[in-house]
Amino acid sequence: MPVVKTGWFVDLTGEEFDLHELERLRFPAGTELYIHEDTLYIRMTTYSATADASDVLTAAVEAVNLINGTGQLYVQNWKNIRCGGPTLVDSEGKRHIFGFVEPLLARTRFGTPVVFVNGRPAEPPAPAPSAEAVTISDTHSAVEKVLRIYGSSALTFRDLYIVYEAIEHDAGGLKSLETRGWVTKSDIRRFKHTANSVASLGDQARHGAEPTQPPQDPFTLSQARQLIANLARSWIAAKR
């Protein structure tokens, strides 16, 4: 546990590959990636020592959801990072450890991302192109929503439909998406038809009864994920 820095820390767990990638991804504003003795933490810089531990953990989970969303969209074979329990390091260097089973989720915003290694500021590796996505989300609520869904859901057809609607609304409609060459009308119609079809998806369909004839060539979940991920990457890139 860091001894030079004080404040709130939440340890990060996951597979080695994904934890290593964290040094290349930007953290949401107001959080720091802190590395000490091969353990990674997210430091919540906007919370005082008197803050409620559950609030700190809630904010950390929300920040990590955005990071996971970026990983899901841009890093091949990404597996989500998870938050452990919060720890408060007081002005005397004493650690106060708090344990929670399942934190609540809430939306929040933060200040400037910094990387610390063993208590000292460190120059992070050159960020991957994907790193900009979290930064963009600080000023674009629709991007924040999309990253949050990608980072915290199972990416079912229902989840993907919400992502699509958020992007379509932000971009000004399907025609705008088509004009920019991000999707075709036929693919989106087939995606929507599949998502709504009880015959195709059963209980996973957006509707409880078949509203029309089932699609003759429904999307697989893998195809739908690829379609919406490609759209999301193009849409986010256009906001740089």
C-alpha positions as CSV (number, residue, x, y, z in Angstrom):
1,M,0.0,0.0,0.0
2,P,1.4,3.5,-0.8
3,V,3.0,5.2,2.1
4,V,4.0,8.6,0.6
5,K,0.5,9.5,-0.7
6,T,-2.4,9.9,1.6
7,G,-6.1,9.7,0.7
8,W,-8.5,7.1,-0.6
9,F,-7.3,4.1,-2.6
10,V,-9.2,1.2,-4.2
11,D,-7.2,-1.8,-5.3
12,L,-7.7,-3.1,-8.9
13,T,-7.9,-6.8,-9.7
14,G,-8.0,-8.6,-13.0
15,E,-5.9,-10.6,-15.4
16,E,-2.2,-9.6,-15.9
17,F,-2.6,-8.6,-19.5
18,D,-5.5,-6.2,-18.8
19,L,-3.9,-4.7,-15.7
20,H,-0.7,-4.0,-17.7
21,E,-2.9,-2.2,-20.3
22,L,-4.2,0.2,-17.6
23,E,-0.9,2.2,-17.9
24,R,-1.8,2.9,-21.6
25,L,-5.4,3.9,-20.9
26,R,-6.4,7.3,-19.5
27,F,-8.2,7.3,-16.3
28,P,-11.3,9.5,-15.8
29,A,-10.4,13.0,-14.7
30,G,-9.7,13.3,-10.9
31,T,-8.4,9.8,-10.5
32,E,-4.8,8.5,-10.4
33,L,-3.4,5.2,-11.3
34,Y,-1.1,4.3,-8.4
35,I,1.3,1.4,-8.6
36,H,3.0,0.1,-5.4
37,E,4.9,-3.2,-5.1
38,D,3.2,-4.6,-8.3
39,T,-0.2,-3.8,-7.0
40,L,-2.4,-1.4,-8.9
41,Y,-4.8,1.1,-7.2
42,I,-7.1,3.8,-8.3
43,R,-6.7,6.9,-6.1
44,M,-9.8,9.0,-5.7
45,T,-8.3,12.5,-5.4
46,T,-11.5,14.5,-4.9
47,Y,-12.5,12.8,-1.7
48,S,-11.5,14.0,1.8
49,A,-10.6,11.8,4.7
50,T,-14.0,12.3,6.2
51,A,-15.8,11.0,3.1
52,D,-18.0,7.9,3.4
53,A,-16.2,4.8,2.2
54,S,-19.2,3.5,0.3
55,D,-19.4,6.8,-1.7
56,V,-15.7,6.4,-2.5
57,L,-16.2,2.9,-3.7
58,T,-19.2,3.8,-5.8
59,A,-17.2,6.5,-7.5
60,A,-14.3,4.2,-8.1
61,V,-16.6,1.5,-9.7
62,E,-18.1,4.2,-12.0
63,A,-14.6,5.3,-13.0
64,V,-13.5,1.7,-13.7
65,N,-16.7,1.1,-15.7
66,L,-15.6,3.8,-18.1
67,I,-12.1,2.3,-18.3
68,N,-13.6,-1.1,-18.9
69,G,-15.8,0.3,-21.6
70,T,-12.8,1.6,-23.4
71,G,-11.1,-1.7,-23.0
72,Q,-14.1,-3.6,-24.5
73,L,-14.2,-1.3,-27.5
74,Y,-10.4,-1.0,-28.2
75,V,-8.4,-3.8,-26.6
76,Q,-8.6,-7.2,-28.1
77,N,-9.8,-9.9,-25.7
78,W,-10.2,-7.4,-22.9
79,K,-11.6,-8.8,-19.6
80,N,-13.0,-6.3,-17.2
81,I,-11.0,-4.9,-14.3
82,R,-12.7,-5.1,-10.9
83,C,-12.5,-2.9,-7.8
84,G,-11.6,-4.3,-4.4
85,G,-12.4,-2.6,-1.2
86,P,-11.5,1.0,-0.4
87,T,-8.6,1.9,1.9
88,L,-8.0,5.3,3.6
89,V,-4.4,6.3,4.3
90,D,-4.5,9.0,6.9
91,S,-1.9,11.8,7.5
92,E,0.1,9.5,9.9
93,G,0.3,6.8,7.2
94,K,-2.2,4.5,9.0
95,R,-4.4,2.4,6.8
96,H,-8.1,2.1,7.4
97,I,-9.6,-0.8,5.4
98,F,-13.2,-1.0,4.5
99,G,-15.0,-4.1,3.0
100,F,-18.1,-4.1,0.9
101,V,-19.9,-6.8,-1.1
102,E,-21.5,-4.9,-3.9
103,P,-21.3,-1.1,-4.3
104,L,-24.1,1.0,-5.7
105,L,-23.5,2.7,-9.0
106,A,-23.8,6.5,-9.5
107,R,-22.7,9.0,-12.1
108,T,-19.8,11.2,-11.1
109,R,-17.1,13.4,-12.6
110,F,-13.5,14.0,-11.6
111,G,-10.0,16.4,-12.1
112,T,-6.6,15.3,-14.0
113,P,-5.3,11.8,-14.5
114,V,-1.8,11.1,-13.1
115,V,0.2,7.9,-12.7
116,F,2.2,7.2,-9.5
117,V,4.7,4.3,-9.2
118,N,5.8,3.5,-5.6
119,G,4.7,6.9,-4.4
120,R,6.5,8.9,-7.0
121,P,5.0,10.7,-10.1
122,A,5.9,8.7,-13.2
123,E,5.7,9.4,-16.9
124,P,3.1,6.9,-18.2
125,P,3.7,5.0,-21.4
126,A,2.6,6.6,-24.6
127,P,-1.2,6.3,-24.6
128,A,-2.9,4.0,-27.1
129,P,-5.2,5.7,-29.6
130,S,-8.1,4.3,-27.5
131,A,-7.0,6.4,-24.5
132,E,-8.7,9.5,-25.8
133,A,-12.2,7.9,-25.4
134,V,-12.3,8.4,-21.6
135,T,-11.1,12.0,-22.0
136,I,-13.8,12.6,-24.7
137,S,-16.4,11.2,-22.3
138,D,-15.6,14.0,-19.8
139,T,-17.3,16.5,-22.1
140,H,-19.7,14.4,-24.1
141,S,-22.4,12.7,-22.0
142,A,-23.4,10.4,-24.8
143,V,-19.9,9.0,-25.0
144,E,-19.9,8.6,-21.3
145,K,-23.1,6.6,-21.5
146,V,-21.8,4.3,-24.2
147,L,-18.6,3.6,-22.4
148,R,-20.5,3.0,-19.2
149,I,-22.8,0.4,-20.9
150,Y,-19.8,-1.3,-22.5
151,G,-18.0,-1.5,-19.2
152,S,-20.8,-2.7,-17.0
153,S,-23.2,-4.9,-19.0
154,A,-23.2,-8.3,-20.7
155,L,-23.7,-6.6,-24.1
156,T,-26.9,-8.4,-25.0
157,F,-29.1,-7.3,-27.9
158,R,-30.9,-5.0,-25.5
159,D,-27.7,-3.4,-24.3
160,L,-26.5,-2.9,-27.9
161,Y,-29.8,-1.4,-28.9
162,I,-29.5,1.2,-26.2
163,V,-26.0,2.0,-27.4
164,Y,-27.2,2.3,-30.9
165,E,-30.0,4.7,-29.9
166,A,-27.6,6.9,-28.0
167,I,-25.3,7.2,-30.9
168,E,-28.1,7.7,-33.5
169,H,-29.6,10.5,-31.4
170,D,-26.3,12.2,-30.8
171,A,-25.3,12.0,-34.5
172,G,-28.6,13.3,-35.8
173,G,-30.3,10.2,-37.0
174,L,-29.7,7.1,-39.2
175,K,-29.2,9.2,-42.4
176,S,-26.3,11.0,-40.8
177,L,-24.7,7.7,-39.8
178,E,-25.1,6.4,-43.3
179,T,-23.8,9.6,-44.9
180,R,-20.6,9.3,-42.9
181,G,-20.2,5.7,-44.0
182,W,-20.4,4.2,-40.5
183,V,-23.3,1.9,-41.1
184,T,-25.8,0.9,-43.8
185,K,-29.6,1.2,-43.5
186,S,-30.0,-2.4,-44.4
187,D,-27.7,-3.6,-41.6
188,I,-29.4,-1.4,-39.0
189,R,-32.8,-2.6,-40.1
190,R,-31.7,-6.2,-39.8
191,F,-30.1,-5.5,-36.4
192,K,-33.3,-3.8,-35.1
193,H,-35.5,-6.5,-36.5
194,T,-33.4,-9.2,-34.8
195,A,-33.3,-7.3,-31.5
196,N,-37.1,-7.1,-31.4
197,S,-37.8,-10.6,-32.6
198,V,-39.0,-13.2,-30.0
199,A,-38.6,-15.9,-32.6
200,S,-35.0,-15.0,-33.0
201,L,-34.0,-14.2,-29.4
202,G,-36.7,-15.7,-27.2
203,D,-36.7,-14.0,-23.7
204,Q,-33.7,-11.8,-24.8
205,A,-35.8,-10.0,-27.3
206,R,-36.8,-6.4,-26.7
207,H,-40.4,-7.2,-27.2
208,G,-42.6,-9.8,-25.5
209,A,-44.5,-10.8,-28.6
210,E,-43.5,-11.0,-32.3
211,P,-44.4,-7.5,-33.7
212,T,-43.8,-8.5,-37.3
213,Q,-42.6,-11.5,-39.3
214,P,-39.3,-12.8,-37.9
215,P,-36.2,-11.9,-39.8
216,Q,-35.2,-14.4,-42.5
217,D,-31.5,-13.7,-41.8
218,P,-31.1,-12.6,-38.2
219,F,-27.9,-11.2,-36.8
220,T,-26.0,-13.4,-34.4
221,L,-25.0,-11.8,-31.1
222,S,-21.4,-11.8,-32.3
223,Q,-22.3,-10.0,-35.5
224,A,-24.4,-7.5,-33.6
225,R,-21.6,-6.7,-31.2
226,Q,-19.2,-6.2,-34.1
227,L,-21.6,-3.9,-35.9
228,I,-22.2,-1.7,-32.9
229,A,-18.6,-1.7,-31.8
230,N,-17.4,-0.5,-35.2
231,L,-20.1,2.2,-35.2
232,A,-19.1,3.3,-31.7
233,R,-15.4,3.6,-32.5
234,S,-16.1,5.6,-35.7
235,W,-18.5,7.9,-33.8
236,I,-16.0,8.5,-30.9
237,A,-13.1,9.1,-33.3
238,A,-15.1,11.8,-35.0
239,K,-15.3,13.8,-31.7
240,R,-11.5,14.1,-31.3
